[in-house]
């Protein structure tokens, strides 16, 4: 197969269409696996079989960089065998795994590290097993509410036209007295989800940022304007709405950039979108491992990752990451918080980290 396919620029607002699709044989025993197989055939995609969704090797490409770019256009359809959910603080109690991997090319993304040598995209077809595990987690915590984050390892909105899994999950959680769902997206392809029976148990969040950040570090995602228009549609469909401003990046003109972001939200969001609105604020951080991977995969990136300019913040398991020093972090937090409450006085800021 010619690798020239992967060197063509992809429009930022294009819906994801993989070039290669792999199936685990057992995935064909599930209706979702059969559905995706038929979809791939109709699209004329190159289809292969694989023994495991964790063992995709020998992808085309003459260099590591080329192999990486091709992997980001590769879809693997398999079965999620591990049904132990990871914790997902501070966003939720648990991460619910309906997919792994993302088609976007955000330079700063933590998936650069967590997915390591497996940047291809995986969709899991055994949704009944995954939902059954979620039900058990809910039951263990009753009568407390248990929140699940569906976007820890992927952007499920960007895959919904292929999988249908997110709507399935939304409607499942809509029926759970003590279960709630959250996810975040950088994509505007929300139409399949607008008629879901969510019962207001799902908070639909969009990742937004200053123009400088979106233009320089978020290739392969929907434009800011598209995200805001999609947010209006989502609010009109009755979903609780939220925005994640992440990663907040200190750059020349950052105050103007983040003020402009919130001014645009204020001007363009419909009134119903502001009734139950949340914000989550996450400053840019990186590890040494992530820095090495990012510089190899995006050698021309403008992303600032100078350890000398940062503060080392210890995390769990004895590992840490580089965040902004206190003076910068406080300036970012205070300025953006003021802008939010000036424009959206009834909004809730869930955390700054």
C-alpha positions, 0 to 999 in steps of 0.5 A: 500500500502506498504511504502517500495516502497519509502525507495528504493534509486532512481538513480540520473539520473532516469526519474520521475515515481510517485507511486501514481496519483490523478485526479480531476474529472474535469481534465478528461474533458481536453485532457491533463488529459485524456492523463495523465490518460492513461499514468498512467494506462499503467505504472500500477500506483495506481490511485485515484480521489480527489475533489481538487489538494489542498486537498490531505490527508491521504498519507501513511507513519508512520511518518511525514518524511515518509509521506513527502518522499511519497508525493514527489513521488505523482502526482496530476492532476488538474485544475489551477483556479488562473490565476493571475500570481505572479511577478518573479523578478529579473528573469522575470516579471511574473511566469507562473504556469504550474506545482507545486512541484518538485521530487528532494530532494534539501535540500536548496530549497525554495519550502520547505517553500512555499509548506509547507504541500503540497510537492506533485507534481501538473500538470495543464491540462487547458493550454489554460486558462493559455496561454490565461492569459499570452497573456493578460499580454503580451498585457497589456505591449506592446510594452515592452517585457514581460518575463515569468519564468516557473520554479518558483514553479517546475522543468517542464523539469522533468515532460515533459515526462508526461505533454507535457506542456513545449513544448506547452508553448515554441511553444506558446511563439515562436509566441508572438512578445512581449513575452519571456519564461525562465525556469531552470532545474536540469534534463537532460531529454530534448529530447522532447523539442529539436524540439520545434519551439521556435523561440529563444524566450525561454532561456533554463537554467541549474542549476549548482554548485560546486561538493560539493553542488551537491553531498551533497544537490541535491539528486534525480537530474541529475548528473552534467555531464548529465546536461552539455551534455543536455546543449550542445543538447539544444544549438545545437537546437538553444535555447539561453542558460543560467546557474544559479549557485545557491545556491552559498555555502561557504564551505571548498575549495569553490574557487577550487570547483567553479573554477573547475565548470567553467573550466568544462563548458569551456571545455565541452560546444560546441562553439554554446553554448557560443554565447549568454550565460547568468549567474545568481548568487544566494548566499545561503539564508534561513529563520527560517521557512525554517531551521526548515522544512529542519532540520526535513525533512533532519535530517542528512543534512550538510547544514550550517544554523547558524544565527550567521554566517549570515546577516539578509536581509529584504525582501518585506512584512516585512519578511527577510532571512539570507544571507552571511555577506558582506565580504563573499558575496563579496568574492563569487561574485568577485571570481565567476565573474572573473572566468566566464569572464576569461572563457566566456568573451562574457557572460552576468551576469544578477545579483548576489543576 
